[in-house]
Amino acid sequence: MVLHSISLPPGHYGGPEVQQLFTNQLDWQAHPYFLQIEGLKVSSHFYIRRTGELWQFVSCDDRAWHAGASTYRGRSNCNDDSIGIELEGLEGDTFEVAQYETLKTLSQAIMAQYPIAFIAGHEHIAPGRKDDPGPGFDWTLLQDKLQISAEYLPPKIK
């Protein structure tokens, strides 16, 4: 599983723009920021809003386009064998308790169905290119909630 953070425009929460982006329906003229990402075609399996509300865009059995150029644990093209989960938020900002609760429930369901070998951030699979979810994401909290070994998680950043 690969965790991401997103908000559109950056720092704005609760609107329909992320869902519109993932379904190729975003109006590029609706905000000046959108012109910077115009034509971007991305998708994610799941999206967790600040409220904990969960959206699914792609079946876990299908490939989503969330990772981009990526390598992790000796494998490249992380889109090929990972499930992407977007958290509504900004890189480096903290996330809401409701998001961690939904992420816990979702992760447990995914791990019961699929042979998940790791959980990493976009920053870990595309270092230098991506920074999300960033230092505001509490990996220790996620580990505690899921009661999983540290082996599932990215190495501690020093």
C-alpha positions in Angstrom: 0.0 0.0 0.0 1.2 3.5 -0.8 -0.1 6.5 1.2 -0.4 9.9 -0.4 -1.8 13.3 0.6 -3.7 15.6 -1.7 -6.0 18.7 -1.6 -7.2 20.8 -4.5 -6.4 23.6 -4.6 -3.6 23.0 -2.1 -4.8 23.6 1.4 -8.5 23.6 0.5 -10.6 20.8 2.0 -14.1 19.5 1.5 -14.7 20.3 -2.1 -15.3 18.0 -5.1 -12.1 18.8 -6.9 -10.1 15.7 -5.9 -12.9 13.5 -6.9 -13.2 15.4 -10.2 -9.5 15.0 -10.8 -9.6 11.3 -10.2 -12.6 10.9 -12.6 -11.1 13.2 -15.3 -13.8 15.8 -14.7 -11.8 18.7 -13.2 -12.5 22.1 -14.8 -8.9 23.3 -15.4 -10.2 26.9 -15.6 -11.9 26.8 -12.2 -8.8 27.9 -10.2 -5.5 29.3 -11.2 -3.6 26.4 -9.6 -5.4 23.9 -11.8 -3.7 25.4 -14.9 -0.4 24.2 -13.4 -1.6 20.6 -13.4 -3.8 20.8 -16.5 -4.0 17.5 -18.3 -2.8 15.5 -15.4 -4.2 12.0 -15.5 -4.0 10.3 -12.2 -6.1 7.9 -10.2 -6.1 6.2 -6.8 -7.8 3.2 -5.4 -9.0 5.1 -2.3 -9.5 8.6 -1.0 -10.0 9.5 2.7 -11.4 12.9 3.4 -10.6 14.9 6.6 -13.9 13.7 8.0 -13.0 10.1 7.6 -15.4 9.7 4.6 -14.0 7.0 2.3 -14.2 7.0 -1.5 -13.1 4.3 -3.9 -12.2 5.1 -7.5 -10.4 1.9 -8.7 -10.9 -1.7 -7.8 -8.0 -3.2 -5.8 -7.8 -5.8 -8.5 -7.0 -3.2 -11.1 -4.0 -0.9 -11.6 -4.4 2.8 -10.5 -2.0 5.6 -11.6 -1.0 7.0 -8.2 2.8 6.2 -7.9 4.4 7.6 -11.1 8.1 6.9 -11.5 8.9 4.9 -8.4 11.1 2.2 -6.9 10.7 0.5 -3.5 12.4 -2.5 -1.9 14.1 -3.4 -5.2 11.0 -3.1 -7.4 10.2 -0.4 -9.8 6.9 0.8 -11.2 5.0 0.6 -7.9 1.7 1.2 -9.8 2.1 -2.5 -10.9 1.7 -4.0 -7.5 0.4 -1.5 -5.0 -2.8 -0.1 -3.7 -2.9 3.7 -3.5 -4.6 5.5 -0.7 -4.9 9.3 -0.8 -5.5 11.2 2.4 -7.0 14.7 2.1 -4.3 16.9 3.4 -1.0 18.7 2.7 2.5 17.4 2.6 3.9 17.9 6.1 0.6 18.8 7.8 -1.0 16.6 10.4 -4.0 14.4 9.6 -7.3 14.0 11.5 -8.2 11.3 14.0 -11.1 10.3 11.7 -8.7 9.7 8.8 -6.5 7.4 10.9 -9.6 5.5 12.0 -10.8 5.0 8.4 -7.3 4.2 7.3 -7.1 1.5 10.0 -10.4 -0.1 9.0 -9.5 0.1 5.3 -6.0 -1.3 5.8 -7.3 -4.2 7.8 -9.8 -5.1 5.1 -7.1 -4.8 2.4 -4.6 -6.8 4.4 -7.2 -9.6 4.9 -7.8 -9.8 1.2 -4.4 -9.2 -0.4 -0.8 -10.2 0.4 0.4 -6.8 1.5 4.2 -6.8 1.9 4.6 -3.1 2.9 3.0 0.2 3.6 5.0 3.2 2.4 4.5 6.9 1.6 4.8 8.4 -1.8 7.9 10.1 -0.4 9.5 6.6 0.1 8.8 5.2 -3.3 9.7 8.4 -5.2 12.2 10.2 -3.0 13.3 13.6 -4.3 10.3 13.8 -6.5 7.4 13.5 -4.0 7.2 14.5 -0.3 3.8 13.2 0.7 2.3 12.4 3.0 5.3 14.0 4.8 6.5 14.5 8.3 2.9 15.2 9.6 1.9 11.6 9.0 2.1 9.6 12.2 3.6 6.2 11.2 3.9 5.0 14.8 0.2 5.7 15.3 -0.7 3.7 12.2 1.6 0.8 13.3 -0.1 0.8 16.8 -3.6 0.9 15.3 -2.9 -2.0 12.9 -0.8 -3.9 15.4 1.8 -4.7 12.8 5.5 -5.2 12.8 7.8 -2.3 11.9 9.0 -4.5 8.9 5.8 -3.4 7.1 6.7 0.2 7.4 9.4 2.5 5.9 12.7 2.7 7.7 12.7 5.4 10.3 13.8 8.8 8.9 16.7 10.1 11.0 
